[in-house]
Amino acid sequence: MDMKMDSGMHMKGCFEGILRHADGTEEITRKDNMIVDAGFDLIFDRLFQNQNDGSANKVLQYIAVGTGTNEPNAEQTKLSAFLAAHTVEYFHTTGTKECKLVATFPTGEAVGAITEAAVCFCPDGTPSQTNGYGIFDRVTFPVINKLASDVYVCIFKFVLEPLQG
């Protein structure tokens, strides 16, 4: 998903999911993701608002997965069918225009027919079915059947690039 900014920049986001089976084989899914309206609001708030307003709890520090199959739409604020969430590792090299958020769902966690993922924040702890959370973006993909013995790695990559001509 491309996000165009008036400053002559755009932001592109893509998703990669790697399902590692106990026997060492892997299934890899790659797809562009959609930044939802709440994600755009969060970007602008972070860039232009004083952060002493309690919004520090909106740090994008989780990736959530679910079993929902409806296509992403800009008005979404949650996954369609939440399954699990995990904290992310943040990777960015100073001077570059890209970053990655990576969450690893270990064996026994997020077991099920995974079809959606999102980068999210949670003001009150870890996102869950009952704990409120918000999403920055969302992607759907063909079903990934994660067994209890599998490990699932979700990678969201965001790239800022100058607009061409």
Backbone bond lengths (Angstrom), bond angles and torsions (degrees), N, CA, C in turn:
res aa  C-N    CA-C-N  psi(-1)  N-CA   C-N-CA  omega(-1)  CA-C   N-CA-C  phi
1 M - - - 1.444 - - 1.514 108.41 -
2 D 1.332 117.45 127.91 1.456 121.99 177.16 1.514 110.22 -95.62
3 M 1.317 116.49 136.95 1.445 122.10 174.02 1.521 106.31 -118.21
4 K 1.350 118.07 115.56 1.456 121.03 -178.86 1.513 109.88 -91.77
5 M 1.320 115.84 134.65 1.454 122.11 -179.53 1.519 108.76 -113.84
6 D 1.342 116.80 144.59 1.455 121.15 -179.92 1.519 112.90 -60.21
7 S 1.312 118.06 -18.74 1.455 121.48 -177.80 1.527 112.72 -75.54
8 G 1.341 116.91 7.20 1.446 119.34 -178.28 1.513 112.57 84.59
9 M 1.316 117.30 20.85 1.460 122.39 179.61 1.521 108.96 -124.11
10 H 1.318 115.88 156.74 1.453 119.99 167.77 1.516 108.82 -133.93
11 M 1.316 114.46 159.10 1.458 120.99 -179.05 1.518 107.62 -119.11
12 K 1.311 115.66 128.97 1.454 121.09 178.44 1.517 108.59 -116.94
13 G 1.308 115.26 135.49 1.452 119.92 178.61 1.517 110.60 -122.75
14 C 1.319 116.61 140.66 1.459 120.15 176.39 1.526 109.49 -140.35
15 F 1.311 114.94 156.11 1.456 123.01 -175.81 1.517 109.35 -118.89
16 E 1.332 115.77 142.39 1.458 121.61 171.50 1.517 107.78 -136.30
17 G 1.319 115.90 127.83 1.463 121.40 176.16 1.513 109.72 -117.04
18 I 1.316 116.65 132.52 1.463 121.78 -178.71 1.523 108.00 -122.89
19 L 1.326 116.08 112.71 1.462 121.32 177.21 1.513 107.65 -97.82
20 R 1.338 115.92 117.69 1.466 121.51 -179.32 1.524 108.47 -106.10
21 H 1.334 114.91 114.89 1.460 120.55 179.56 1.524 110.21 -80.20
22 A 1.317 115.76 160.37 1.462 121.81 -179.51 1.526 111.63 -59.72
23 D 1.351 117.67 -27.23 1.468 120.44 -179.26 1.531 113.03 -83.31
24 G 1.366 116.98 3.17 1.463 120.93 177.47 1.518 114.47 94.06
25 T 1.332 119.06 -10.26 1.465 120.55 177.98 1.526 109.70 -76.43
26 E 1.336 115.67 158.63 1.458 121.47 -178.30 1.517 111.17 -131.62
27 E 1.335 115.49 149.06 1.455 123.32 169.49 1.526 106.04 -120.21
28 I 1.346 117.61 128.48 1.460 121.66 -176.75 1.522 109.46 -118.66
29 T 1.339 116.25 132.58 1.460 123.32 176.77 1.519 108.04 -121.33
30 R 1.344 117.39 132.01 1.464 122.29 176.39 1.530 108.35 -128.15
31 K 1.343 115.68 136.90 1.462 119.58 179.82 1.519 109.31 -163.67
32 D 1.350 117.16 145.37 1.461 120.59 172.63 1.522 108.59 -68.28
33 N 1.339 116.50 149.66 1.447 120.93 179.75 1.523 110.69 -111.17
34 M 1.336 116.71 164.12 1.463 122.54 179.63 1.523 109.83 -107.00
35 I 1.337 116.41 124.72 1.456 120.21 171.63 1.528 106.08 -80.63
36 V 1.324 116.57 123.70 1.462 121.80 -176.84 1.522 110.27 -85.23
37 D 1.342 117.13 168.31 1.465 121.48 -178.60 1.527 112.21 -53.99
38 A 1.328 117.00 -43.40 1.468 120.19 179.19 1.531 111.13 -62.62
39 G 1.331 117.58 -29.52 1.459 121.46 176.20 1.516 111.78 -67.45
40 F 1.344 116.45 -42.64 1.465 120.03 176.27 1.525 110.20 -62.52
41 D 1.342 116.63 -43.31 1.464 120.15 178.25 1.525 110.61 -58.45
42 L 1.314 116.93 -43.10 1.458 121.23 -179.67 1.528 111.42 -63.15
43 I 1.331 117.39 -42.45 1.472 120.73 177.79 1.522 110.35 -58.50
44 F 1.334 116.65 -50.81 1.461 119.67 -178.01 1.530 111.53 -64.66
45 D 1.337 117.32 -41.19 1.466 120.20 177.64 1.517 111.09 -60.19
46 R 1.328 117.41 -43.14 1.476 121.56 -179.35 1.523 111.46 -66.65
47 L 1.329 116.71 -35.45 1.461 120.08 -178.39 1.519 112.98 -77.41
48 F 1.340 116.73 -36.22 1.454 118.64 -166.69 1.526 115.64 -122.95
49 Q 1.327 119.57 -0.44 1.455 120.54 178.59 1.519 110.95 -109.37
50 N 1.322 115.52 149.87 1.455 121.87 172.94 1.520 107.79 -65.36
51 Q 1.308 118.78 126.34 1.463 122.64 -175.79 1.521 113.45 -82.39
52 N 1.325 117.78 9.62 1.461 121.09 175.49 1.522 111.15 -84.10
53 D 1.333 116.91 14.36 1.466 121.67 -176.64 1.529 112.88 -95.45
54 G 1.320 117.95 13.22 1.462 120.84 179.76 1.514 113.25 85.25
55 S 1.324 118.78 4.18 1.458 120.40 -177.42 1.521 113.02 -80.96
56 A 1.324 117.75 1.20 1.460 120.31 178.62 1.526 110.77 -59.80
57 N 1.336 116.82 -21.80 1.456 119.94 178.86 1.527 112.20 -76.13
58 K 1.324 117.54 3.50 1.461 121.16 177.39 1.530 111.73 -102.80
59 V 1.316 116.55 27.72 1.460 121.00 176.15 1.527 108.15 -67.96
60 L 1.317 116.46 133.88 1.465 121.47 -179.80 1.522 108.26 -79.16
61 Q 1.319 115.78 86.64 1.457 119.99 -173.26 1.517 113.98 -121.00
62 Y 1.329 117.59 12.70 1.461 121.14 179.64 1.521 111.02 -135.99
63 I 1.319 115.45 151.51 1.458 122.40 164.43 1.513 105.31 -118.36
64 A 1.330 114.91 129.54 1.458 121.24 178.68 1.520 108.75 -112.66
65 V 1.316 116.61 147.47 1.461 122.26 175.58 1.520 108.56 -124.25
66 G 1.327 114.62 155.60 1.455 119.48 -178.87 1.513 112.00 -151.86
67 T 1.321 114.25 -175.15 1.458 121.51 -176.54 1.530 112.47 -115.30
68 G 1.336 117.82 11.53 1.464 121.65 179.22 1.519 111.37 -73.16
69 T 1.331 115.63 148.63 1.467 119.77 -176.25 1.526 113.88 -120.29
70 N 1.352 118.56 -3.74 1.465 117.69 178.72 1.521 109.88 -70.56
71 E 1.326 115.92 146.19 1.466 121.18 -178.10 1.529 110.34 -62.98
72 P 1.337 117.43 147.62 1.464 120.26 177.45 1.530 111.12 -59.74
73 N 1.336 116.13 144.92 1.457 120.34 171.81 1.516 108.69 -137.86
74 A 1.312 115.86 155.44 1.462 121.86 -171.27 1.525 113.53 -63.29
75 E 1.315 118.65 -23.81 1.462 121.55 -176.37 1.526 113.44 -85.37
76 Q 1.316 118.16 -4.82 1.468 120.22 -176.48 1.514 111.95 -64.66
77 T 1.333 115.05 143.91 1.457 121.25 177.00 1.526 112.03 -124.32
78 K 1.322 117.24 -5.98 1.462 123.54 -179.59 1.530 108.80 -146.82
79 L 1.326 116.90 166.94 1.452 120.62 168.66 1.527 108.06 -67.89
80 S 1.313 117.18 157.15 1.465 120.47 179.34 1.519 111.85 -70.50
81 A 1.335 117.46 -38.66 1.467 121.89 -179.13 1.529 108.69 -145.72
82 F 1.329 116.45 85.44 1.467 123.85 -176.57 1.528 111.33 -55.98
83 L 1.347 115.90 135.16 1.457 121.66 175.54 1.535 111.14 -116.08
84 A 1.341 116.76 -51.72 1.467 120.50 -178.04 1.535 109.45 -163.50
85 A 1.334 115.37 162.13 1.467 121.51 175.65 1.518 108.58 -138.52
86 H 1.323 114.57 152.53 1.462 120.36 -179.83 1.526 108.21 -142.74
87 T 1.337 117.05 148.03 1.462 120.31 176.84 1.529 110.09 -65.93
88 V 1.320 114.74 153.70 1.463 120.23 -177.55 1.522 111.20 -103.85
89 E 1.312 113.89 158.87 1.459 122.03 165.02 1.522 105.24 -101.91
90 Y 1.326 116.60 136.07 1.463 122.88 -177.87 1.520 108.67 -105.01
91 F 1.332 116.32 129.43 1.460 121.86 -179.81 1.525 109.54 -126.38
92 H 1.322 116.49 123.87 1.455 122.73 175.70 1.518 108.15 -153.60
93 T 1.312 116.64 132.02 1.460 121.83 175.97 1.523 107.96 -98.92
94 T 1.325 117.10 123.47 1.455 122.12 179.73 1.528 109.82 -51.55
95 G 1.323 115.17 134.84 1.459 120.77 178.80 1.516 113.60 92.27
96 T 1.320 117.71 -9.18 1.466 120.28 177.19 1.530 109.07 -99.36
97 K 1.310 115.97 168.76 1.454 121.70 -177.35 1.523 111.77 -113.07
98 E 1.321 116.50 30.70 1.450 118.90 178.39 1.523 110.65 -143.78
99 C 1.328 114.04 157.28 1.456 120.13 174.32 1.522 108.26 -144.32
100 K 1.319 115.08 162.37 1.466 121.95 176.65 1.520 108.52 -130.27
101 L 1.311 114.67 142.81 1.451 122.66 170.36 1.517 106.42 -116.99
102 V 1.329 117.21 126.72 1.458 121.63 -174.69 1.526 109.28 -127.41
103 A 1.328 115.96 129.99 1.468 121.65 174.07 1.521 107.79 -125.92
104 T 1.317 115.97 135.62 1.461 121.69 178.19 1.527 108.67 -114.20
105 F 1.333 115.11 118.21 1.460 121.88 176.28 1.526 106.72 -93.38
106 P 1.332 117.75 107.64 1.472 121.02 -174.14 1.531 112.26 -73.73
107 T 1.318 115.63 179.16 1.462 120.51 177.05 1.527 109.02 -54.90
108 G 1.318 115.26 141.10 1.457 121.39 178.50 1.521 115.30 82.85
109 E 1.333 118.72 -8.20 1.460 122.38 -177.97 1.529 109.83 -112.89
110 A 1.332 117.96 142.09 1.470 124.61 179.34 1.526 111.32 58.81
111 V 1.303 116.83 41.99 1.466 121.81 179.73 1.518 108.99 -77.87
112 G 1.340 116.35 128.31 1.458 120.30 178.57 1.508 112.25 151.38
113 A 1.334 115.29 -169.19 1.466 123.66 -178.81 1.526 108.81 -91.82
114 I 1.330 117.39 85.86 1.470 123.42 -174.88 1.527 109.65 -77.28
115 T 1.354 115.77 129.26 1.461 121.59 -179.47 1.519 113.29 -135.69
116 E 1.332 117.87 -1.36 1.460 121.07 -179.08 1.531 109.65 -148.65
117 A 1.343 114.88 154.27 1.457 120.79 177.46 1.523 108.70 -150.11
118 A 1.332 115.84 156.39 1.463 120.78 179.83 1.518 109.88 -154.75
119 V 1.333 115.27 148.89 1.455 121.70 167.63 1.519 105.04 -85.97
120 C 1.336 117.08 132.80 1.457 118.48 -174.85 1.525 112.55 -144.86
121 F 1.333 114.21 172.09 1.454 123.12 176.00 1.519 107.74 -129.80
122 C 1.321 115.52 160.01 1.460 120.24 179.78 1.520 108.81 -145.66
123 P 1.326 117.27 115.60 1.461 120.14 -178.92 1.529 113.98 -65.57
124 D 1.322 117.35 -25.30 1.467 120.95 -172.31 1.516 112.97 -124.00
125 G 1.320 117.99 58.97 1.458 120.29 178.35 1.517 112.21 98.57
126 T 1.313 116.58 -148.37 1.465 122.46 -178.43 1.519 110.52 -87.60
127 P 1.342 118.14 137.63 1.462 120.08 177.32 1.529 111.22 -57.40
128 S 1.326 115.86 143.46 1.460 121.53 177.45 1.528 108.68 -157.05
129 Q 1.327 116.58 179.88 1.473 120.76 176.66 1.522 110.57 -57.80
130 T 1.323 117.46 -37.65 1.463 121.28 -173.94 1.519 113.80 -103.75
131 N 1.333 118.83 -18.36 1.456 123.08 -179.22 1.525 108.67 -91.86
132 G 1.330 117.33 123.23 1.454 120.99 -177.52 1.522 112.90 -58.84
133 Y 1.329 116.58 142.20 1.459 122.13 177.33 1.522 108.48 -151.85
134 G 1.319 116.53 164.75 1.458 122.16 176.07 1.508 109.19 -129.11
135 I 1.339 116.40 155.69 1.464 119.58 179.87 1.520 110.94 -112.86
136 F 1.313 114.75 150.13 1.459 123.50 176.34 1.522 110.16 -94.11
137 D 1.305 116.05 -40.04 1.454 122.37 -178.71 1.525 108.29 -151.77
138 R 1.340 115.99 172.42 1.465 119.75 179.83 1.516 108.58 -154.11
139 V 1.331 115.27 148.01 1.459 122.25 176.87 1.526 107.90 -140.44
140 T 1.328 115.91 144.34 1.464 121.16 171.35 1.520 107.83 -117.73
141 F 1.337 115.91 156.43 1.462 120.70 -176.17 1.521 108.44 -158.58
142 P 1.345 117.13 167.55 1.470 119.86 176.79 1.525 110.86 -57.69
143 V 1.298 116.00 148.88 1.461 122.39 -172.91 1.532 112.36 -54.63
144 I 1.340 114.24 135.27 1.461 123.73 172.53 1.525 104.95 -114.28
145 N 1.305 117.40 111.04 1.464 121.14 -179.27 1.519 109.49 -87.58
146 K 1.334 115.54 98.57 1.465 121.00 -178.97 1.525 109.11 -89.19
147 L 1.312 114.48 118.77 1.461 121.30 175.86 1.530 109.45 -86.82
148 A 1.308 117.19 165.64 1.463 121.64 179.35 1.529 111.84 -60.33
149 S 1.331 117.51 -27.05 1.465 121.40 -178.19 1.534 113.12 -88.62
150 D 1.349 117.53 -3.23 1.465 122.18 -178.05 1.524 111.70 -91.55
151 V 1.338 115.20 157.79 1.461 123.43 171.56 1.525 106.52 -116.08
152 Y 1.329 117.17 135.59 1.468 120.91 -179.53 1.519 108.86 -122.11
153 V 1.343 116.68 123.54 1.457 123.36 179.69 1.522 108.35 -109.47
154 C 1.331 116.75 123.91 1.470 122.45 177.41 1.525 108.59 -109.93
155 I 1.336 115.51 130.60 1.458 121.61 -179.42 1.521 108.41 -126.42
156 F 1.321 116.45 122.01 1.459 121.74 171.94 1.517 106.95 -110.09
157 K 1.326 116.73 125.18 1.457 122.55 -179.48 1.536 108.00 -114.88
158 F 1.321 115.69 134.08 1.458 121.42 177.80 1.524 108.50 -124.15
159 V 1.354 115.46 132.24 1.456 121.84 -176.58 1.525 108.72 -127.34
160 L 1.343 117.25 129.42 1.454 123.03 171.60 1.517 107.38 -98.77
161 E 1.331 115.72 129.99 1.466 120.20 -179.50 1.515 109.91 -138.14
162 P 1.346 117.49 147.02 1.459 119.24 174.20 1.540 110.06 -67.49
163 L 1.327 116.11 144.40 1.464 120.15 175.34 1.514 108.72 -68.30
164 Q 1.288 116.45 141.31 1.472 121.67 178.87 1.521 110.14 -92.15
165 G 1.318 116.12 127.03 1.449 126.33 173.64 1.438 116.65 36.02
